[in-house]
């Protein structure tokens, strides 16, 4: 299955076509947002390269590309927080994907132990932890 | 109000501190996800530079940085789809923000006319429009 091809035929195809033609950035990455398939909350925002996106589509489990480690990364490989993908969406100009996932293991997604990586809210000029 | 400073003191402060110390990328940008404050659905994923983030915090209306136009951009300036920010969250390593917004104007967020930019779902090897 070839999921990625360049360049997209034209703007109409990019925005309304049936072909997945992700527009990876100069580093070969696309932003990926994962929400909890049950609750809808945003769990994390990470990056996928073409291989990570292909593996995510083929295996049904979320794969990312770690910018800090410069390596492909299967979510949950060490933490057990595997993410089973229930739905994958792409945005209008195909430079971002949204996956709805069921987190396995302890049900969390963040290396800090929080359920979601977005556990801090900006309030009155400071960040407050509110998981 | 200085909302941004570099570098963050240390990993503990980055992940659990009260200071907003966003880690902009090499292009000076941070990913920003906007969800509908009412329904929770993801409306769009865009980018903010330091100025856009500051303006978002100061005005309570979403500002972004357009990578294609290389310019600061107040959401809704021409479309009327101003986004009133109800909550702003930052993730564990402060390289992404999540804003919950009330879209003004026609209530949409996408230049295609769709409510959300993520109107296409990957199904059986193709993208299907399902707003």
HADDOCK unambig.tbl for C-alpha pairs under 7 A between the chains (distance, minus, plus):
assign (segid A and resid 18 and name CA) (segid B and resid 126 and name CA) 5.19 0.50 0.50
assign (segid A and resid 18 and name CA) (segid B and resid 127 and name CA) 4.30 0.50 0.50
assign (segid A and resid 18 and name CA) (segid B and resid 128 and name CA) 6.26 0.50 0.50
assign (segid A and resid 19 and name CA) (segid B and resid 126 and name CA) 5.86 0.50 0.50
assign (segid A and resid 19 and name CA) (segid B and resid 127 and name CA) 6.09 0.50 0.50
assign (segid A and resid 20 and name CA) (segid B and resid 126 and name CA) 6.94 0.50 0.50
assign (segid A and resid 20 and name CA) (segid B and resid 127 and name CA) 6.57 0.50 0.50
assign (segid A and resid 40 and name CA) (segid B and resid 40 and name CA) 6.79 0.50 0.50
assign (segid A and resid 45 and name CA) (segid B and resid 96 and name CA) 6.88 0.50 0.50
assign (segid A and resid 88 and name CA) (segid B and resid 121 and name CA) 5.82 0.50 0.50
assign (segid A and resid 88 and name CA) (segid B and resid 122 and name CA) 5.57 0.50 0.50
assign (segid A and resid 89 and name CA) (segid B and resid 118 and name CA) 5.90 0.50 0.50
assign (segid A and resid 89 and name CA) (segid B and resid 120 and name CA) 5.46 0.50 0.50
assign (segid A and resid 89 and name CA) (segid B and resid 121 and name CA) 4.40 0.50 0.50
assign (segid A and resid 89 and name CA) (segid B and resid 122 and name CA) 5.97 0.50 0.50
assign (segid A and resid 90 and name CA) (segid B and resid 118 and name CA) 5.46 0.50 0.50
assign (segid A and resid 90 and name CA) (segid B and resid 120 and name CA) 5.83 0.50 0.50
assign (segid A and resid 90 and name CA) (segid B and resid 121 and name CA) 6.75 0.50 0.50
assign (segid A and resid 91 and name CA) (segid B and resid 117 and name CA) 4.92 0.50 0.50
assign (segid A and resid 91 and name CA) (segid B and resid 118 and name CA) 4.20 0.50 0.50
assign (segid A and resid 91 and name CA) (segid B and resid 119 and name CA) 6.72 0.50 0.50
assign (segid A and resid 91 and name CA) (segid B and resid 120 and name CA) 6.96 0.50 0.50
assign (segid A and resid 92 and name CA) (segid B and resid 117 and name CA) 5.20 0.50 0.50
assign (segid A and resid 92 and name CA) (segid B and resid 118 and name CA) 6.41 0.50 0.50
assign (segid A and resid 96 and name CA) (segid B and resid 45 and name CA) 6.89 0.50 0.50
assign (segid A and resid 117 and name CA) (segid B and resid 91 and name CA) 4.93 0.50 0.50
assign (segid A and resid 117 and name CA) (segid B and resid 92 and name CA) 5.19 0.50 0.50
assign (segid A and resid 118 and name CA) (segid B and resid 89 and name CA) 5.91 0.50 0.50
assign (segid A and resid 118 and name CA) (segid B and resid 90 and name CA) 5.47 0.50 0.50
assign (segid A and resid 118 and name CA) (segid B and resid 91 and name CA) 4.20 0.50 0.50
assign (segid A and resid 118 and name CA) (segid B and resid 92 and name CA) 6.41 0.50 0.50
assign (segid A and resid 119 and name CA) (segid B and resid 91 and name CA) 6.71 0.50 0.50
assign (segid A and resid 120 and name CA) (segid B and resid 89 and name CA) 5.46 0.50 0.50
assign (segid A and resid 120 and name CA) (segid B and resid 90 and name CA) 5.83 0.50 0.50
assign (segid A and resid 120 and name CA) (segid B and resid 91 and name CA) 6.95 0.50 0.50
assign (segid A and resid 121 and name CA) (segid B and resid 88 and name CA) 5.82 0.50 0.50
assign (segid A and resid 121 and name CA) (segid B and resid 89 and name CA) 4.41 0.50 0.50
assign (segid A and resid 121 and name CA) (segid B and resid 90 and name CA) 6.76 0.50 0.50
assign (segid A and resid 122 and name CA) (segid B and resid 88 and name CA) 5.58 0.50 0.50
assign (segid A and resid 122 and name CA) (segid B and resid 89 and name CA) 5.98 0.50 0.50
assign (segid A and resid 126 and name CA) (segid B and resid 18 and name CA) 5.18 0.50 0.50
assign (segid A and resid 126 and name CA) (segid B and resid 19 and name CA) 5.85 0.50 0.50
assign (segid A and resid 126 and name CA) (segid B and resid 20 and name CA) 6.93 0.50 0.50
assign (segid A and resid 127 and name CA) (segid B and resid 18 and name CA) 4.29 0.50 0.50
assign (segid A and resid 127 and name CA) (segid B and resid 19 and name CA) 6.08 0.50 0.50
assign (segid A and resid 127 and name CA) (segid B and resid 20 and name CA) 6.56 0.50 0.50
assign (segid A and resid 128 and name CA) (segid B and resid 18 and name CA) 6.26 0.50 0.50
